[in-house]
């Protein structure tokens, strides 16, 4: 029987040497070896210097994560990246070789990106340059093979980078309008008369409900993109399966957000307006996140059925 990747996320260790096959074991091994200890110290110094060079961007990260609810998940992203790195470490040791040219190239690109912020003060450029610098240090100190093994840990850090305001608005505004239109059509079809004017929805009795930018679905989209990327990486499935899981983040986020607006409309029409704001509205958001997770699990189940049907064909071919 096929099982969804949400229920079977695991990495099977391949290191049978008896040594600890995780990040902690690697760290202990480096500390016990004088040559590797110097290598580890060099990497630490490089990371500290990179942090000093990009201190403005580190402050930007902390400020965005602390003040903008759309990026409050940023505090968790580095921790999850460490988890993915630990999962990759369990696959066994990686030879430390090469990577000098690639590492120097990435570090040069990182410094150029930081200098570009002087002329174009866009924190987003510096944020990306900082992540490129981290990858460059990994390639320079540990080699190309190590960077390839731990690529997803670096890639996943992209989900902690706040988008430029102009780009965020260009994405959020159409989603905001689409959520308003779809919700209004559904409410009208289910017996709740609604007049939709842009993002303002008017219910009988002059009750007005404004679909704010916070309800555009961007928060759900960023969250589900990160979640589906993690599921696709950890699940032992074909490439098309993983691609479909990541792509499902867009319709799932939109559906969950539209469901939240519809639920708010029902509450305002059938119950009371006071239950559609404040703490109650926050609880609705949490319920819709659970609804989105259910949609993701259902989508994975459908993909599993497709996978089980295509397996005999693949075996014959």
N, C-alpha and C positions, 0 to 999 in steps of 0.2 A: 504494500500500500504506500502510495506517495505521501510524503509529509512536506509541509510548507517549510521554507528556510527559517521562518520565525521560530519554528519549534526544533530546529536541528542545526543551529549555528555552533560550529565547533571547528577547531583546528587540531589535527592529529599530529603529535610530535613525531619527528622522524629521527631524532638524535638518540641513538642507542648506546652512547659512550658511557652512560652513567653519570655524566655531569649535569648540573642543573640547566635545563634548556628554557630559560626565560631571561628577561632583562636583568633580574637580580643576580642570576647565575653568571651572566656575562660581565656584569659590573664587578662581582667578586673575583672573577678570573682575571680581569684587567688590573685590579688592584694588587693581586698576588704576583703578577708578572712585571718586573721592573721596566722592560721595554714598552709593554702595553700601558703601564702606568703613566709613562711620559707621554704616550700618545693620547691617553684620556685627559691628562692635564692640559695638553695643547689644545684639544677640542674645547675644553671648558674655558680656557682663556679666549679662544676665538669667539665663542658664544657670548661671553661677557663683553668683549669689544664690540661685537655686532649689536648687542643690546644698548650699549652706550651711544653708538652711532645712530641707532633708530629709537632713541629714548622718546622722541616726540610721538612716534607711532605707537609705542607701548602705552604711553599716556592716552593716546586716542582710543586704543583698544579698551582700556579700563573705563574711560569716560563713557563710551558708547554702550558697553555692557551694563554699566551701572545706571544709566539714565534713560536708555531707549529700550522699551520692552520688546521691540522687534529683534534685538540682539542680546537679550539677557541670557540666552543659551550659550553665549560666547565663553562664559566661565567653564562650561563643561567640555567644550571642544578639545582643549589641550589634554585634559584627562582622558578623554576617549581616544585621542591620538596615541597616548601612551599605552592604552589597552591594546590598540591595534598593533603597535610596535611589539608589545609583549607576546601577542599571538603569533606575529611573524618570527620572533626569536625562538619560539617553540618548534619551529620547523627545522632547527639545527644550525650549526655554525656556518658562517659565510667567509670565504677567503678574502683577506684584506689585500687588495692589489689594484694598481692603476688608479684612475680617477683624478690625477693631478691636473690634466688639461681641462677636463670637464668642471672640476671644482673651481679652478682659477677663472674659467669663463663665467660660471654662475655668480661667483663673488664679484667679478668685474661688472656684470649686468646689475647686480644688487646695488653696488656703489653708484653706478650711473643713475639708477632709479631714485636713489636718495638725493643725488645732486639735482635731478630734475625737479624735485619738490621745491628747490630754491626758486626756480623760474616759474613753475606751475604748482602753487600750493594746494595740491589735492592729496589729502591723506591716503586715499585709496591706492595711489601709485606707490607711496612709501610702504604701505602695508604689504602689498604684493612683493615689493623689493626685499622686505625683511624675510618673508618666507623663502624667496629664492636664495637669499643669503644663507639661511639654515640648511637648505639642500646642498648649497655649494660647500659648506663646511663639512657636511657628511661625506660628500664625494672626495674632497681634498684629503681628509684625515683617514677615512675608512675605506675608500675605494668605490668604484662604479658598481660592483656586485652588491655591496651593502646598500647603496642608494636604491638599486632596483628592488632588493628584498623589502625595504621599508618605504617604498614609494607612497603607499596609501596613507601612511601616518603623516607624511608631509602634505599630501593632497587634501586630506580631511581638514587640515588647518584652514583651508579656504573658507570653510563655513563659519569661522569666527570673524571674518573680515567684513566690516560694515560697508554697504554699497554707497557710492556717491549719491547725494540727495537727488540730483537731476535724473540719474538712472533709476533710482528707487521710485521716483514719482512717475516716470514714463511706464514703469511696469505696474505700479499699484493703481494708478488712475483708471486704466482700462479694466482691470480686475474689479475695481470698486463699482464701476458702471455696470459691468456684466453681472455682478452679484445682485445689484439692485433690480435689473431687468428680469433676470431669471426668477428671483424671489417673488416679484410682483406678479409675473405670469402664473406661477404655481399657486399663489394665494388666491388669485382671481378664479383659477380653475377649481379650487377646493371650497369655494363659497365665501371667501373673504374679499369683498370689493376693495381694490386698492388703486389709487391714482399715482403713477410713478412719473415724476418729473426730475430727470437726472438722477441724483442720488437721494432725493427727497421722496418718501412714500407717504401718502395721505390716506388714512383709514376713515371709515364712517365716524361721524361725530367730531370731525376736525382733528382727530388724533394723528399726529405727524411722527414719522420715524425716519431719522436720517442715517443712512448707511455711511458711517465715517470712514476715513482712510484706514483707521485701525481695523476696520471690518472688511478690508479689501481682500483679505486672504493671504497677504504677503507673509504674515507671521507663520501661518500654517504651511505655506509653501516652502519657506526656508527650513522649517523644522522637518517636514516630510522629505525634502530633498536630502538632508543630512541622514535621516533615518533609512531611506531607501538605498542611499549610497552604501551605508554600513551593512545593510542586509545583503545587497548585491555582492559586496566584497567578501563577506564571511560565508555566504552560501555556496556550496559545491554544486554549481549548476552551469549549463552552457552559457556562452556569451550573450545569445539572443534573449535568454531568460533574464539575465542580470540587467540587460539594457531595458527590457520591458518593465522590470521592477522600478528602476530609476525613473523612467518616463511616466509611470503611474502616479508619481508624486504630484504632478500638475492637476489631473482630473480629481484626484482624491482631495487635495487641498481646496479646490474650487467647490467640490460637492459638499464638503464639510462646512465651508464658510456659508454657502447658500442655505444649507440646512439650518445653520445658526440664525440667519436673518429670518427665515421662514418661521422658526420656533419663536423668535422674538415677536413677530407679527401676530402669531396665534395668541401669545400671552397678552399682548396689548389689546387685542380685539375681544377675546373671550374671558380673560381674567381681569387684570388690572395693570396699568402702566407702571406702577411702582415695582412690579416684579420683573420688569424688563430692563432694569438699570442697576448700577452699583454691584453689590456682591452677587445678586442673582444673575446678572449678565455675565459675570466672571465664571460662575458655576456652569452656565450654558456653554461657555467656551471650553471648559474642561470636559464637559460631556461630549462636545463635538470632536475634541481630540480623540476621545475613546471611540467615537463613531468612525473617525478617519482610520484609526488602527484596525478596526473591524473590516473596513473596506480593503485595507492593505492585505490583511490576512486572507480575505475572500479572493482578492486578485491573485495572490500567490497560490491559492488552492486551484484556481482555474488554470494557471500556468502549469501547475503540477500535472493536471489531467491532460493537458496538451503534450507535456513532456512524456508522460507514460504512453500516449498514443503514438508518438513519433519514435520511441525506442525500438520497437520491432522493425520499423522501416530502416533505421540506421544500422541495425544488426544484419539485415538482409543485404544492404548495400555494402 
